[in-house]
Amino acid sequence: MTRFRRRGLKGVKMEFLLNCLGLNLYKYHLFWLKQRANGLIGKLN
């Protein structure tokens, strides 16, 4: 409860949103690296 009092609900919602966004980017990056290692994704050039 102290986090809500210190930052307010708006700050906590923003922190949660940023954490979710970062986790999704991390998962996508790992997926992309696995696909690249298997040779399923071609080079851009």
Buried (B, 14 or more C-beta within 10 A) or exposed (E): EEEEEEEEEEEEEEEEEEEEEEEEEEEEEEEEEEEEEEEEEEEEE
